[in-house]
C-alpha cells in the first residue's frame, strides 16, 4: 500500500467530520447535538460500527497476547477515532518511586493507519501525584514491545504507520468533537487529541 499523501489525509478527514462550528451536547437534553445529524458524522458512526465488529482486531489481540504476555484492549468506543491496545511495564525506581511505562498502539477507525507511542507515569511518593509523559520514540527498554505491536498490526491488519511528520497539519474549519474545541490536526482527527488519557 502506498503512503497516503497529506492532501489525501485532509480529504479523508473532511469526509468524516462536518465543516463549521458546532457545540457539543450540553448533557442536559436527550436531543442529539447538531453535528450528529450531519452526513459526515453518520459516516464516522458507521466507521465505528465496523470497527467494533472487526474480527481482525480480535485476531490481532490473540496474536499479540503470548508475544507480549498480557496486551490489553483499551479502546474507548466512540470517544475518539481509534481502537487501542497496550502493554504495561511496572517497576520501582531506585528512590522507591513507582514507575509505569505503557506501550500503546492506536489504530485509526477511519484510515488504514496506526501509531505507536509510550506513556510514562511516575507517582510522586510524597504527594501521590502522577506525572505523565508521552513519546513517539520508545525508550530502549520498551523498543522491542513497540516493534512487536507494529509488526503485528502490519501483518494482521495490513495497516501502515501514520507519517508523524504530518501530525500537526491543521485541517481548517472541520469540527472534531473529541478535539475539545482545539483546532483539528491530522493526528487528532484520525486518532485522538488526548493520546495521554488512557483507561
HUWO-V357810 format. One record per pair of residues at least 12 apart in sequence whose ideal C-beta (glycine too) atoms are under 10 Angstrom apart, sorted by the first residue. I is the first residue (numbers start at 0). GAP is how many residues later the second one is. D is the distance in whole Angstrom. If there is no record, write none. Layout:
i->I gap->GAP d->D
i->I gap->GAP d->D
This chain:
i->0 gap->111 d->7
i->0 gap->112 d->10
i->0 gap->153 d->10
i->0 gap->157 d->7
i->0 gap->158 d->9
i->0 gap->159 d->6
i->1 gap->158 d->9
i->2 gap->110 d->9
i->2 gap->157 d->7
i->2 gap->158 d->9
i->2 gap->159 d->10
i->2 gap->160 d->6
i->2 gap->163 d->10
i->3 gap->107 d->7
i->3 gap->108 d->8
i->3 gap->109 d->7
i->3 gap->156 d->8
i->3 gap->158 d->9
i->3 gap->159 d->8
i->3 gap->162 d->9
i->3 gap->182 d->10
i->3 gap->186 d->10
i->4 gap->158 d->9
i->4 gap->161 d->9
i->5 gap->157 d->8
i->5 gap->159 d->9
i->5 gap->160 d->6
i->5 gap->163 d->6
i->5 gap->180 d->8
i->7 gap->103 d->9
i->8 gap->101 d->10
i->8 gap->102 d->7
i->8 gap->104 d->8
i->8 gap->153 d->9
i->8 gap->154 d->8
i->8 gap->157 d->7
i->8 gap->160 d->8
i->8 gap->162 d->9
i->8 gap->177 d->5
i->8 gap->180 d->9
i->8 gap->181 d->7
i->9 gap->156 d->9
i->9 gap->159 d->7
i->9 gap->160 d->9
i->9 gap->161 d->5
i->9 gap->162 d->9
i->9 gap->164 d->9
i->9 gap->174 d->10
i->9 gap->176 d->7
i->9 gap->179 d->9
i->10 gap->160 d->10
i->11 gap->96 d->9
i->11 gap->98 d->6
i->11 gap->99 d->6
i->11 gap->101 d->10
i->11 gap->159 d->10
i->11 gap->174 d->9
i->11 gap->177 d->9
i->11 gap->178 d->8
i->12 gap->27 d->10
i->12 gap->68 d->9
i->12 gap->97 d->8
i->12 gap->98 d->9
i->12 gap->156 d->9
i->12 gap->158 d->5
i->12 gap->161 d->6
i->12 gap->163 d->8
i->12 gap->171 d->7
i->12 gap->172 d->9
i->12 gap->173 d->7
i->12 gap->175 d->9
i->12 gap->176 d->4
i->12 gap->177 d->7
i->13 gap->26 d->8
i->13 gap->157 d->7
i->13 gap->158 d->10
i->13 gap->159 d->9
i->13 gap->160 d->6
i->13 gap->170 d->10
i->13 gap->175 d->9
i->14 gap->24 d->9
i->14 gap->25 d->7
i->14 gap->28 d->6
i->14 gap->29 d->9
i->14 gap->32 d->10
i->14 gap->95 d->8
i->14 gap->96 d->10
i->15 gap->23 d->10
i->15 gap->24 d->6
i->15 gap->25 d->8
i->15 gap->26 d->10
i->15 gap->27 d->6
i->15 gap->28 d->5
i->15 gap->29 d->10
i->15 gap->30 d->10
i->15 gap->31 d->7
i->15 gap->65 d->8
i->15 gap->93 d->9
i->15 gap->94 d->5
i->15 gap->95 d->9
i->15 gap->158 d->9
i->15 gap->160 d->9
i->15 gap->173 d->8
i->15 gap->174 d->9
i->16 gap->18 d->8
i->16 gap->21 d->9
i->16 gap->23 d->5
i->16 gap->24 d->8
i->16 gap->26 d->9
i->16 gap->27 d->7
i->16 gap->64 d->9
i->16 gap->93 d->9
i->16 gap->154 d->8
i->16 gap->156 d->10
i->16 gap->157 d->4
i->16 gap->158 d->6
i->16 gap->159 d->5
i->16 gap->160 d->8
i->16 gap->162 d->9
i->16 gap->167 d->7
i->16 gap->172 d->6
i->17 gap->16 d->9
i->17 gap->17 d->5
i->17 gap->18 d->9
i->17 gap->19 d->9
i->17 gap->20 d->4
i->17 gap->21 d->8
i->17 gap->22 d->4
i->17 gap->23 d->6
i->17 gap->26 d->9
i->17 gap->155 d->9
i->17 gap->156 d->7
i->17 gap->157 d->5
i->17 gap->158 d->9
i->17 gap->159 d->10
i->18 gap->19 d->9
i->18 gap->21 d->8
i->18 gap->152 d->10
i->18 gap->153 d->9
i->18 gap->154 d->5
i->18 gap->155 d->6
i->18 gap->156 d->7
i->19 gap->14 d->9
i->19 gap->15 d->8
i->19 gap->18 d->9
i->19 gap->153 d->7
i->19 gap->154 d->8
i->19 gap->155 d->6
i->20 gap->13 d->10
i->20 gap->14 d->9
i->20 gap->152 d->9
i->20 gap->154 d->7
i->21 gap->12 d->5
i->21 gap->13 d->4
i->21 gap->14 d->9
i->21 gap->15 d->10
i->21 gap->16 d->8
i->21 gap->19 d->9
i->21 gap->153 d->5
i->21 gap->155 d->8
i->22 gap->12 d->8
i->22 gap->152 d->9
i->22 gap->154 d->10
i->22 gap->158 d->10
i->23 gap->12 d->10
i->23 gap->151 d->9
i->23 gap->153 d->6
i->23 gap->154 d->9
i->23 gap->156 d->8
i->23 gap->157 d->9
i->24 gap->152 d->9
i->32 gap->142 d->10
i->32 gap->144 d->8
i->33 gap->141 d->10
i->34 gap->140 d->6
i->34 gap->141 d->10
i->34 gap->142 d->7
i->35 gap->141 d->9
i->37 gap->137 d->9
i->39 gap->134 d->8
i->39 gap->135 d->9
i->40 gap->134 d->9
i->40 gap->136 d->8
i->42 gap->67 d->9
i->43 gap->34 d->9
i->43 gap->37 d->7
i->43 gap->65 d->8
i->43 gap->66 d->7
i->43 gap->132 d->10
i->43 gap->133 d->9
i->43 gap->145 d->10
i->44 gap->33 d->8
i->46 gap->34 d->8
i->46 gap->61 d->9
i->46 gap->62 d->5
i->46 gap->63 d->6
i->46 gap->64 d->9
i->47 gap->29 d->6
i->47 gap->30 d->5
i->47 gap->31 d->10
i->47 gap->32 d->10
i->47 gap->33 d->8
i->47 gap->35 d->9
i->47 gap->61 d->6
i->47 gap->62 d->9
i->48 gap->28 d->10
i->48 gap->29 d->10
i->48 gap->60 d->10
i->49 gap->59 d->8
i->50 gap->24 d->8
i->50 gap->26 d->8
i->50 gap->27 d->10
i->50 gap->30 d->9
i->50 gap->31 d->9
i->50 gap->32 d->6
i->50 gap->56 d->8
i->50 gap->57 d->9
i->50 gap->58 d->4
i->50 gap->59 d->9
i->51 gap->23 d->8
i->51 gap->25 d->6
i->51 gap->26 d->9
i->51 gap->31 d->9
i->51 gap->57 d->9
i->53 gap->29 d->8
i->53 gap->53 d->9
i->53 gap->55 d->9
i->53 gap->103 d->9
i->55 gap->51 d->10
i->55 gap->97 d->10
i->55 gap->100 d->6
i->55 gap->101 d->5
i->55 gap->102 d->9
i->55 gap->103 d->10
i->56 gap->16 d->8
i->56 gap->18 d->8
i->56 gap->26 d->6
i->56 gap->28 d->9
i->56 gap->50 d->8
i->56 gap->52 d->10
i->56 gap->96 d->10
i->56 gap->99 d->9
i->56 gap->100 d->8
i->57 gap->15 d->9
i->57 gap->98 d->10
i->58 gap->93 d->10
i->58 gap->97 d->6
i->58 gap->98 d->9
i->59 gap->13 d->9
i->59 gap->23 d->9
i->59 gap->25 d->8
i->59 gap->45 d->9
i->59 gap->47 d->8
i->59 gap->89 d->9
i->59 gap->92 d->6
i->59 gap->93 d->7
i->59 gap->95 d->9
i->59 gap->96 d->4
i->59 gap->97 d->6
i->59 gap->99 d->10
i->60 gap->12 d->6
i->60 gap->22 d->10
i->60 gap->24 d->6
i->60 gap->91 d->9
i->60 gap->95 d->9
i->61 gap->94 d->9
i->62 gap->85 d->10
i->62 gap->88 d->10
i->62 gap->89 d->6
i->62 gap->90 d->10
i->62 gap->92 d->8
i->62 gap->93 d->6
i->63 gap->21 d->7
i->63 gap->23 d->8
i->63 gap->41 d->9
i->63 gap->81 d->10
i->63 gap->84 d->7
i->63 gap->85 d->7
i->63 gap->87 d->10
i->63 gap->88 d->5
i->63 gap->89 d->9
i->63 gap->92 d->9
i->64 gap->20 d->10
i->64 gap->22 d->10
i->66 gap->20 d->10
i->66 gap->77 d->10
i->66 gap->78 d->9
i->66 gap->81 d->5
i->66 gap->82 d->9
i->66 gap->84 d->9
i->66 gap->85 d->7
i->67 gap->17 d->9
i->67 gap->18 d->9
i->67 gap->19 d->5
i->67 gap->21 d->10
i->67 gap->35 d->8
i->67 gap->76 d->9
i->67 gap->77 d->6
i->67 gap->80 d->6
i->67 gap->81 d->7
i->67 gap->84 d->9
i->68 gap->18 d->8
i->68 gap->76 d->10
i->69 gap->16 d->10
i->69 gap->17 d->7
i->69 gap->18 d->8
i->70 gap->14 d->5
i->70 gap->15 d->7
i->70 gap->16 d->5
i->70 gap->17 d->9
i->70 gap->32 d->9
i->70 gap->34 d->9
i->70 gap->74 d->9
i->70 gap->77 d->9
i->70 gap->78 d->8
i->70 gap->81 d->9
i->71 gap->12 d->9
i->71 gap->13 d->6
i->71 gap->14 d->6
i->71 gap->15 d->8
i->71 gap->16 d->8
i->71 gap->30 d->10
i->71 gap->127 d->9
i->72 gap->12 d->5
i->72 gap->13 d->9
i->72 gap->126 d->10
i->73 gap->12 d->5
i->73 gap->14 d->10
i->73 gap->28 d->9
i->73 gap->30 d->7
i->73 gap->31 d->10
i->73 gap->32 d->10
i->73 gap->124 d->6
i->73 gap->125 d->5
i->74 gap->31 d->9
i->74 gap->32 d->9
i->74 gap->34 d->9
i->74 gap->124 d->9
i->75 gap->102 d->10
i->75 gap->116 d->9
i->75 gap->121 d->9
i->75 gap->122 d->9
i->75 gap->123 d->6
i->76 gap->32 d->9
i->77 gap->31 d->10
i->77 gap->99 d->10
i->77 gap->100 d->9
i->78 gap->98 d->9
i->78 gap->99 d->6
i->78 gap->113 d->8
i->78 gap->115 d->9
i->78 gap->118 d->9
i->78 gap->120 d->10
i->79 gap->26 d->8
i->79 gap->28 d->10
i->79 gap->29 d->9
i->79 gap->96 d->9
i->79 gap->97 d->9
i->79 gap->98 d->5
i->79 gap->99 d->9
i->79 gap->108 d->8
i->79 gap->109 d->9
i->79 gap->110 d->10
i->79 gap->111 d->7
i->79 gap->112 d->4
i->79 gap->113 d->7
i->79 gap->114 d->8
i->79 gap->115 d->9
i->79 gap->117 d->9
i->80 gap->25 d->9
i->80 gap->26 d->10
i->80 gap->27 d->6
i->80 gap->28 d->6
i->80 gap->29 d->5
i->80 gap->30 d->9
i->80 gap->95 d->8
i->80 gap->96 d->10
i->80 gap->97 d->7
i->80 gap->107 d->8
i->80 gap->108 d->7
i->80 gap->109 d->6
i->80 gap->110 d->6
i->80 gap->111 d->7
i->80 gap->112 d->10
i->81 gap->22 d->10
i->81 gap->23 d->9
i->81 gap->24 d->4
i->81 gap->25 d->6
i->81 gap->26 d->5
i->81 gap->27 d->6
i->81 gap->28 d->8
i->81 gap->29 d->10
i->81 gap->31 d->9
i->81 gap->32 d->8
i->81 gap->33 d->8
i->81 gap->80 d->10
i->81 gap->96 d->10
i->81 gap->108 d->8
i->81 gap->109 d->5
i->81 gap->110 d->6
i->81 gap->113 d->9
i->82 gap->22 d->9
i->82 gap->23 d->8
i->82 gap->24 d->5
i->82 gap->25 d->8
i->82 gap->26 d->6
i->82 gap->31 d->9
i->82 gap->74 d->10
i->83 gap->20 d->6
i->83 gap->21 d->7
i->83 gap->22 d->5
i->83 gap->23 d->7
i->83 gap->30 d->10
i->83 gap->31 d->10
i->83 gap->107 d->9
i->83 gap->108 d->8
i->83 gap->111 d->9
i->83 gap->114 d->8
i->83 gap->115 d->9
i->84 gap->18 d->9
i->84 gap->19 d->7
i->84 gap->20 d->5
i->84 gap->21 d->9
i->84 gap->22 d->8
i->84 gap->64 d->7
i->84 gap->67 d->9
i->84 gap->68 d->9
i->85 gap->15 d->10
i->85 gap->16 d->5
i->85 gap->17 d->6
i->85 gap->18 d->4
i->85 gap->19 d->7
i->85 gap->20 d->9
i->85 gap->30 d->10
i->85 gap->31 d->10
i->85 gap->32 d->9
i->85 gap->33 d->8
i->85 gap->59 d->10
i->85 gap->63 d->9
i->85 gap->112 d->7
i->85 gap->113 d->9
i->86 gap->14 d->9
i->86 gap->15 d->7
i->86 gap->16 d->5
i->86 gap->17 d->8
i->86 gap->18 d->9
i->86 gap->31 d->10
i->86 gap->55 d->8
i->86 gap->58 d->5
i->86 gap->59 d->9
i->86 gap->61 d->8
i->86 gap->62 d->7
i->87 gap->12 d->6
i->87 gap->13 d->7
i->87 gap->14 d->5
i->87 gap->15 d->8
i->87 gap->16 d->10
i->87 gap->31 d->10
i->87 gap->33 d->9
i->87 gap->110 d->9
i->88 gap->12 d->5
i->88 gap->13 d->8
i->88 gap->14 d->7
i->88 gap->29 d->9
i->88 gap->31 d->10
i->88 gap->52 d->8
i->88 gap->53 d->6
i->88 gap->56 d->7
i->89 gap->12 d->10
i->89 gap->31 d->9
i->90 gap->50 d->9
i->91 gap->31 d->10
i->92 gap->29 d->8
i->92 gap->30 d->10
i->92 gap->32 d->10
i->94 gap->30 d->8
i->95 gap->29 d->6
i->96 gap->25 d->6
i->96 gap->26 d->6
i->96 gap->27 d->7
i->96 gap->28 d->6
i->96 gap->29 d->10
i->97 gap->23 d->8
i->97 gap->24 d->7
i->97 gap->25 d->4
i->97 gap->26 d->10
i->97 gap->27 d->8
i->97 gap->32 d->9
i->98 gap->21 d->7
i->98 gap->22 d->7
i->98 gap->23 d->5
i->98 gap->24 d->8
i->99 gap->19 d->8
i->99 gap->20 d->7
i->99 gap->21 d->5
i->99 gap->22 d->8
i->99 gap->23 d->8
i->99 gap->30 d->9
i->99 gap->32 d->10
i->100 gap->17 d->6
i->100 gap->18 d->7
i->100 gap->19 d->5
i->100 gap->20 d->8
i->100 gap->21 d->10
i->100 gap->32 d->10
i->100 gap->34 d->10
i->100 gap->37 d->9
i->100 gap->38 d->7
i->100 gap->40 d->8
i->100 gap->41 d->6
i->100 gap->44 d->9
i->101 gap->15 d->9
i->101 gap->16 d->7
i->101 gap->17 d->5
i->101 gap->18 d->8
i->101 gap->19 d->7
i->101 gap->30 d->10
i->101 gap->32 d->10
i->101 gap->40 d->9
i->101 gap->43 d->10
i->101 gap->94 d->10
i->101 gap->96 d->6
i->102 gap->13 d->7
i->102 gap->14 d->8
i->102 gap->15 d->5
i->102 gap->16 d->9
i->102 gap->35 d->7
i->102 gap->36 d->10
i->102 gap->39 d->5
i->102 gap->40 d->9
i->102 gap->41 d->9
i->102 gap->42 d->4
i->102 gap->43 d->5
i->102 gap->44 d->10
i->102 gap->45 d->9
i->102 gap->46 d->6
i->103 gap->12 d->7
i->103 gap->13 d->6
i->103 gap->14 d->7
i->103 gap->15 d->6
i->103 gap->30 d->9
i->103 gap->42 d->9
i->103 gap->45 d->8
i->103 gap->91 d->8
i->103 gap->92 d->10
i->103 gap->94 d->7
i->104 gap->12 d->8
i->104 gap->40 d->10
i->104 gap->41 d->8
i->104 gap->43 d->10
i->104 gap->44 d->4
i->104 gap->45 d->7
i->104 gap->47 d->8
i->104 gap->48 d->6
i->104 gap->52 d->10
i->104 gap->54 d->10
i->105 gap->47 d->10
i->105 gap->56 d->9
i->105 gap->81 d->10
i->105 gap->84 d->9
i->105 gap->85 d->5
i->105 gap->86 d->7
i->105 gap->89 d->7
i->106 gap->42 d->10
i->106 gap->46 d->6
i->106 gap->50 d->7
i->106 gap->52 d->6
i->106 gap->55 d->10
i->106 gap->84 d->9
i->107 gap->51 d->8
i->107 gap->54 d->7
i->107 gap->81 d->9
i->107 gap->82 d->5
i->107 gap->83 d->6
i->107 gap->84 d->10
i->108 gap->81 d->9
i->108 gap->82 d->9
i->109 gap->79 d->8
i->109 gap->80 d->6
i->109 gap->81 d->9
i->110 gap->48 d->9
i->110 gap->49 d->9
i->110 gap->51 d->8
i->110 gap->75 d->10
i->110 gap->78 d->10
i->110 gap->79 d->6
i->110 gap->80 d->10
i->111 gap->41 d->10
i->111 gap->45 d->8
i->111 gap->46 d->7
i->111 gap->47 d->5
i->111 gap->48 d->6
i->111 gap->50 d->10
i->112 gap->40 d->10
i->112 gap->46 d->6
i->112 gap->47 d->6
i->112 gap->48 d->7
i->112 gap->49 d->4
i->112 gap->50 d->8
i->112 gap->73 d->10
i->112 gap->77 d->6
i->112 gap->78 d->8
i->113 gap->35 d->8
i->113 gap->36 d->7
i->113 gap->38 d->10
i->113 gap->39 d->5
i->113 gap->40 d->8
i->113 gap->43 d->8
i->113 gap->45 d->5
i->113 gap->46 d->8
i->113 gap->47 d->6
i->113 gap->48 d->7
i->113 gap->76 d->10
i->113 gap->77 d->9
i->114 gap->21 d->7
i->114 gap->35 d->9
i->114 gap->38 d->10
i->114 gap->46 d->7
i->114 gap->47 d->5
i->114 gap->48 d->10
i->114 gap->49 d->7
i->114 gap->52 d->9
i->114 gap->72 d->8
i->114 gap->75 d->9
i->114 gap->76 d->6
i->114 gap->77 d->10
i->114 gap->80 d->8
i->115 gap->20 d->8
i->115 gap->21 d->10
i->115 gap->22 d->7
i->115 gap->26 d->10
i->115 gap->29 d->9
i->115 gap->30 d->5
i->115 gap->31 d->8
i->115 gap->32 d->10
i->115 gap->33 d->5
i->115 gap->34 d->5
i->115 gap->37 d->8
i->115 gap->45 d->8
i->115 gap->46 d->9
i->116 gap->17 d->6
i->116 gap->18 d->6
i->116 gap->19 d->5
i->116 gap->20 d->9
i->116 gap->21 d->8
i->116 gap->29 d->8
i->116 gap->47 d->9
i->116 gap->74 d->10
i->116 gap->78 d->6
i->116 gap->79 d->9
i->117 gap->15 d->8
i->117 gap->16 d->7
i->117 gap->17 d->5
i->117 gap->18 d->8
i->117 gap->19 d->8
i->117 gap->20 d->5
i->117 gap->21 d->7
i->117 gap->23 d->10
i->117 gap->24 d->6
i->117 gap->25 d->9
i->117 gap->27 d->9
i->117 gap->28 d->7
i->118 gap->13 d->6
i->118 gap->14 d->7
i->118 gap->15 d->5
i->118 gap->16 d->8
i->118 gap->76 d->8
i->118 gap->77 d->6
i->118 gap->78 d->9
i->118 gap->79 d->6
i->119 gap->12 d->7
i->119 gap->13 d->5
i->119 gap->14 d->8
i->119 gap->15 d->7
i->119 gap->19 d->8
i->119 gap->22 d->9
i->120 gap->12 d->8
i->120 gap->75 d->9
i->120 gap->77 d->9
i->131 gap->64 d->5
i->131 gap->65 d->9
i->131 gap->66 d->9
i->132 gap->63 d->9
i->133 gap->61 d->6
i->133 gap->62 d->5
i->135 gap->26 d->10
i->135 gap->28 d->6
i->135 gap->31 d->8
i->135 gap->51 d->10
i->135 gap->59 d->9
i->136 gap->27 d->9
i->161 gap->24 d->8
i->161 gap->25 d->7
i->161 gap->28 d->7
i->161 gap->29 d->7
i->162 gap->23 d->9
i->163 gap->23 d->8
i->165 gap->19 d->9
i->165 gap->20 d->5
i->165 gap->21 d->8
i->165 gap->24 d->10
i->166 gap->18 d->6
i->166 gap->19 d->7
i->166 gap->20 d->4
i->166 gap->21 d->9
i->166 gap->23 d->10
i->166 gap->24 d->9
i->167 gap->15 d->10
i->167 gap->17 d->5
i->167 gap->18 d->8
i->167 gap->19 d->7
i->167 gap->20 d->9
i->168 gap->15 d->10
i->168 gap->16 d->6
i->168 gap->17 d->5
i->168 gap->18 d->8
i->168 gap->20 d->10
i->169 gap->13 d->5
i->169 gap->14 d->7
i->169 gap->15 d->6
i->169 gap->16 d->8
i->169 gap->18 d->10
i->169 gap->19 d->10
i->170 gap->12 d->8
i->170 gap->13 d->5
i->170 gap->14 d->7
i->170 gap->15 d->7
i->170 gap->17 d->9
i->170 gap->18 d->6
i->170 gap->19 d->10
i->171 gap->12 d->8
i->173 gap->15 d->7
i->175 gap->12 d->6
i->175 gap->13 d->5
i->175 gap->14 d->10
i->175 gap->16 d->10
i->175 gap->17 d->7
i->176 gap->16 d->10
i->177 gap->13 d->10
i->177 gap->14 d->6
i->177 gap->15 d->6
i->177 gap->16 d->7
i->178 gap->13 d->9
i->178 gap->14 d->4
i->178 gap->15 d->9
i->179 gap->13 d->6
i->179 gap->14 d->8
i->180 gap->12 d->10
i->181 gap->12 d->10
